[in-house]
Amino acid sequence: MTNRRVAIQQLLLIWAGVAFLPACLHDSPKVSLPLKSIKIDPQEEAMLADLAETILPKTDTPGARDISAHLFVLKMVDDCATKEQQENYIKGMREFESFVVKKTGKSFSDLDDAQRKAIVAELNQQRPSEKGIGFFYQSTKYLTIEAYTTCEYYLTKIRGYKMLPGKFQGCVPVQKAS
């Protein structure tokens, strides 16, 4: 009876290992940033990085890709947007990609710089909206610029940010402060 128990236990252990093996071996690409509320795939993340780089390209200063502005955009949408805004953003992102494919026959990431700039110029001419492509693009543009203007490079090298202007005196009695 003990041999039968051991044999059944070993058989169950082998069966469980075989059942979980494909899940362990499957190495699907993942998004660079863990997100709680929104779900995107690596191709959508790459497209967002390309769009952010088109909005703020690299010149003699770092571009949006260099400061990972697309990750900032995703984190802000994931953490700070309402559920409805998150749904509109993701829906707009997918509509944007469909719009680009319909217009050019290629995905946004497969376009050259001139084609990307033409798409962005066209979107800049549209009026902002609360849904769809307009919402996605305007949100991405705003958050990309916010990411850039709050990054360390911009604050230290371009704006010349100082923690406190003048001389800091931390331990001064209230009566002597002027």
Backbone hydrogen bonds in HBPLUS format (Angstrom, degrees):
<---DONOR---> <-ACCEPTOR-->    atom                        ^
c    i                          cat <-CA-CA->   ^        H-A-AA   ^      H-
h    n   atom  resd res      DA  || num        DHA   H-A  angle D-A-AA Bond
n    s   type  num  typ     dist DA aas  dist angle  dist       angle   num
A0005-ARG N   A0001-MET O   3.12 MM   4  6.43 158.4  2.17 148.2 153.0     1
A0006-VAL N   A0002-THR O   3.00 MM   4  6.21 165.8  2.02 152.0 155.7     2
A0007-ALA N   A0003-ASN O   2.92 MM   4  6.06 155.9  1.98 142.6 149.7     3
A0008-ILE N   A0004-ARG O   2.88 MM   4  6.12 157.2  1.93 149.9 156.0     4
A0009-GLN N   A0005-ARG O   2.86 MM   4  6.07 162.8  1.89 153.2 158.1     5
A0010-GLN N   A0006-VAL O   2.92 MM   4  6.10 160.6  1.95 148.8 154.2     6
A0011-LEU N   A0007-ALA O   2.90 MM   4  6.03 152.7  1.97 143.3 151.4     7
A0012-LEU N   A0008-ILE O   2.88 MM   4  6.11 159.0  1.92 151.3 156.3     8
A0013-LEU N   A0009-GLN O   2.93 MM   4  6.11 154.5  1.99 145.7 153.1     9
A0014-ILE N   A0010-GLN O   2.93 MM   4  6.14 157.8  1.98 147.4 152.8    10
A0015-TRP N   A0011-LEU O   2.91 MM   4  6.11 159.0  1.96 146.9 153.2    11
A0016-ALA N   A0012-LEU O   2.91 MM   4  6.09 160.3  1.95 149.2 153.9    12
A0017-GLY N   A0013-LEU O   3.02 MM   4  6.19 156.0  2.08 143.4 150.2    13
A0018-VAL N   A0014-ILE O   2.95 MM   4  6.18 157.0  2.00 151.6 157.4    14
A0019-ALA N   A0015-TRP O   2.94 MM   4  6.15 151.8  2.02 145.6 153.8    15
A0020-PHE N   A0016-ALA O   2.99 MM   4  6.19 152.4  2.07 148.9 155.2    16
A0021-LEU N   A0017-GLY O   2.96 MM   4  5.87 128.2  2.24 140.1 152.8    17
A0024-CYS N   A0020-PHE O   3.14 MM   4  6.43 147.2  2.25 151.1 160.8    18
A0024-CYS N   A0021-LEU O   3.10 MM   3  5.14 122.7  2.44  97.8 112.4    19
A0025-LEU N   A0021-LEU O   2.97 MM   4  6.17 153.2  2.04 156.4 163.9    20
A0026-HIS N   A0022-PRO O   2.98 MM   4  5.89 143.5  2.11 144.7 152.4    21
A0044-GLU N   A0041-ASP O   3.04 MM   3  5.38 122.1  2.39 107.1 121.1    22
A0045-GLU N   A0041-ASP O   3.08 MM   4  6.45 153.6  2.15 152.5 160.8    23
A0046-ALA N   A0042-PRO O   2.94 MM   4  6.16 155.8  2.00 144.5 150.8    24
A0047-MET N   A0043-GLN O   2.93 MM   4  6.16 153.7  2.00 143.4 150.7    25
A0048-LEU N   A0044-GLU O   2.92 MM   4  6.12 155.0  1.98 144.5 151.2    26
A0049-ALA N   A0045-GLU O   2.92 MM   4  6.21 152.5  2.00 146.8 154.4    27
A0050-ASP N   A0046-ALA O   2.94 MM   4  6.22 153.1  2.02 146.2 153.4    28
A0051-LEU N   A0047-MET O   2.88 MM   4  6.14 153.4  1.95 148.1 155.7    29
A0052-ALA N   A0048-LEU O   2.91 MM   4  6.11 163.9  1.94 149.8 154.0    30
A0053-GLU N   A0049-ALA O   2.98 MM   4  6.13 154.4  2.04 142.5 149.8    31
A0054-THR N   A0050-ASP O   2.94 MM   4  6.15 140.0  2.11 139.1 149.9    32
A0054-THR N   A0051-LEU O   3.11 MM   3  5.00 122.2  2.46  92.2 107.1    33
A0055-ILE N   A0051-LEU O   2.94 MM   4  6.26 148.5  2.04 148.4 157.1    34
A0056-LEU N   A0052-ALA O   2.93 MM   4  6.19 166.1  1.95 153.9 156.9    35
A0064-ALA N   A0056-LEU O   2.93 MM   8  5.41 159.4  1.97 165.0 163.2    36
A0059-THR N   A0061-THR O   3.07 MM   2  5.07 155.5  2.14 151.1 155.6    37
A0066-ASP N   A0063-GLY O   3.11 MM   3  5.30 120.7  2.48  99.5 113.8    38
A0069-ALA N   A0064-ALA O   2.93 MM   5  5.12 176.9  1.93 153.4 152.9    39
A0068-SER N   A0065-ARG O   3.12 MM   3  4.87 158.7  2.16 100.3 106.5    40
A0071-LEU N   A0068-SER O   3.09 MM   3  5.50 133.3  2.32 106.6 118.0    41
A0072-PHE N   A0068-SER O   3.33 MM   4  6.76 151.5  2.41 145.3 153.3    42
A0073-VAL N   A0069-ALA O   2.90 MM   4  6.23 157.5  1.95 153.0 159.1    43
A0074-LEU N   A0070-HIS O   3.01 MM   4  6.24 163.6  2.04 143.5 147.3    44
A0075-LYS N   A0071-LEU O   2.90 MM   4  6.07 160.6  1.94 146.9 152.6    45
A0076-MET N   A0072-PHE O   2.89 MM   4  6.06 160.9  1.92 153.8 158.7    46
A0077-VAL N   A0073-VAL O   2.97 MM   4  6.18 164.1  2.00 154.3 158.6    47
A0078-ASP N   A0074-LEU O   2.87 MM   4  5.97 158.1  1.91 146.9 153.8    48
A0079-ASP N   A0075-LYS O   2.81 MM   4  5.88 158.5  1.86 148.9 154.5    49
A0080-CYS N   A0076-MET O   2.78 MM   4  5.30 157.3  1.83 140.9 148.6    50
A0086-GLN N   A0082-THR O   2.86 MM   4  6.13 159.3  1.91 155.8 161.8    51
A0087-GLU N   A0083-LYS O   2.98 MM   4  6.22 160.0  2.02 148.6 153.5    52
A0088-ASN N   A0084-GLU O   2.91 MM   4  6.15 159.3  1.95 148.6 154.7    53
A0089-TYR N   A0085-GLN O   2.81 MM   4  5.96 151.9  1.88 147.4 155.4    54
A0090-ILE N   A0086-GLN O   2.98 MM   4  6.22 171.1  1.99 156.0 157.0    55
A0091-LYS N   A0087-GLU O   2.90 MM   4  5.98 162.2  1.93 148.3 154.3    56
A0092-GLY N   A0088-ASN O   2.79 MM   4  5.82 156.5  1.85 141.5 148.9    57
A0093-MET N   A0089-TYR O   2.82 MM   4  6.06 148.0  1.92 146.9 156.2    58
A0094-ARG N   A0090-ILE O   3.09 MM   4  6.36 158.3  2.13 148.6 153.0    59
A0095-GLU N   A0091-LYS O   2.90 MM   4  6.16 152.4  1.98 147.8 156.5    60
A0096-PHE N   A0092-GLY O   2.78 MM   4  5.91 150.1  1.87 144.4 152.7    61
A0097-GLU N   A0093-MET O   3.12 MM   4  6.41 159.8  2.16 145.6 149.7    62
A0098-SER N   A0094-ARG O   3.05 MM   4  6.26 158.5  2.09 143.3 149.4    63
A0099-PHE N   A0095-GLU O   2.78 MM   4  5.97 154.8  1.85 148.6 156.0    64
A0100-VAL N   A0096-PHE O   2.94 MM   4  6.21 158.8  1.99 152.6 157.6    65
A0101-VAL N   A0097-GLU O   2.96 MM   4  6.18 162.7  1.99 149.9 154.7    66
A0102-LYS N   A0098-SER O   2.88 MM   4  6.02 160.2  1.92 148.9 154.6    67
A0103-LYS N   A0099-PHE O   2.92 MM   4  6.05 150.9  2.01 144.1 152.3    68
A0104-THR N   A0100-VAL O   2.83 MM   4  5.87 162.8  1.86 155.3 159.3    69
A0105-GLY N   A0101-VAL O   2.69 MM   4  4.58 139.5  1.85 123.4 134.8    70
A0110-ASP N   A0107-SER O   2.98 MM   3  5.32 140.7  2.14 107.1 118.6    71
A0111-LEU N   A0108-PHE O   3.22 MM   3  5.41 159.1  2.26 106.3 112.7    72
A0116-ARG N   A0112-ASP O   3.00 MM   4  6.28 160.2  2.04 157.4 163.8    73
A0117-LYS N   A0113-ASP O   2.88 MM   4  6.09 163.2  1.91 152.8 157.3    74
A0118-ALA N   A0114-ALA O   3.01 MM   4  6.20 148.8  2.11 141.6 150.0    75
A0119-ILE N   A0115-GLN O   3.06 MM   4  6.34 155.4  2.12 148.0 153.6    76
A0120-VAL N   A0116-ARG O   2.96 MM   4  6.25 165.7  1.98 155.1 158.9    77
A0121-ALA N   A0117-LYS O   2.82 MM   4  5.96 156.3  1.88 146.7 153.6    78
A0122-GLU N   A0118-ALA O   2.99 MM   4  6.16 153.9  2.06 142.8 149.6    79
A0123-LEU N   A0119-ILE O   2.98 MM   4  6.30 154.1  2.05 148.3 155.5    80
A0124-ASN N   A0120-VAL O   2.87 MM   4  6.11 144.9  2.00 146.7 156.7    81
A0125-GLN N   A0122-GLU O   3.22 MM   3  5.35 139.5  2.40  98.2 109.0    82
A0126-GLN N   A0123-LEU O   3.18 MM   3  5.29 145.5  2.31 100.0 109.7    83
A0136-PHE N   A0132-GLY O   3.09 MM   4  6.38 167.6  2.11 154.9 158.5    84
A0137-TYR N   A0133-ILE O   2.80 MM   4  5.97 173.1  1.80 161.0 162.8    85
A0138-GLN N   A0134-GLY O   2.92 MM   4  5.93 168.9  1.94 148.8 152.5    86
A0139-SER N   A0135-PHE O   2.96 MM   4  5.91 160.7  1.99 146.6 152.7    87
A0140-THR N   A0136-PHE O   2.93 MM   4  6.04 161.3  1.97 148.5 154.3    88
A0141-LYS N   A0137-TYR O   2.82 MM   4  6.00 163.9  1.85 155.6 160.3    89
A0142-TYR N   A0138-GLN O   2.94 MM   4  6.05 170.3  1.95 149.2 152.1    90
A0143-LEU N   A0139-SER O   2.92 MM   4  6.03 169.7  1.93 152.1 155.5    91
A0144-THR N   A0140-THR O   2.84 MM   4  5.86 147.5  1.95 144.7 153.9    92
A0145-ILE N   A0141-LYS O   3.04 MM   4  6.25 162.8  2.07 151.7 155.6    93
A0146-GLU N   A0142-TYR O   2.93 MM   4  6.18 154.7  1.99 145.7 153.7    94
A0147-ALA N   A0143-LEU O   2.85 MM   4  5.97 154.4  1.91 141.0 147.9    95
A0148-TYR N   A0144-THR O   3.01 MM   4  6.26 156.4  2.07 145.7 151.8    96
A0149-THR N   A0145-ILE O   2.89 MM   4  6.10 165.7  1.91 154.2 157.8    97
A0150-THR N   A0146-GLU O   3.09 MM   4  6.10 118.3  2.49 139.8 152.3    98
A0151-CYS N   A0148-TYR O   3.30 MM   3  5.29 166.2  2.32 103.7 107.7    99
A0155-LEU N   A0151-CYS O   3.09 MM   4  6.32 171.8  2.10 159.0 161.6   100
A0156-THR N   A0152-GLU O   2.93 MM   4  5.95 152.1  2.00 153.8 160.2   101
A0157-LYS N   A0153-TYR O   2.80 MM   4  5.50 158.6  1.84 147.7 155.2   102
A0158-ILE N   A0154-TYR O   3.14 MM   4  4.95 139.8  2.31 116.0 127.6   103
A0159-ARG N   A0154-TYR O   2.84 MM   5  6.06 172.6  1.84 174.4 175.2   104
A0161-TYR N   A0155-LEU O   2.53 MM   6  5.08 165.2  1.55 177.9 176.3   105
A0176-LYS N   A0173-PRO O   3.11 MM   3  5.59 135.5  2.31 110.7 121.4   106
A0177-ALA N   A0174-VAL O   3.33 MM   3  5.32 143.0  2.48  98.5 108.5   107
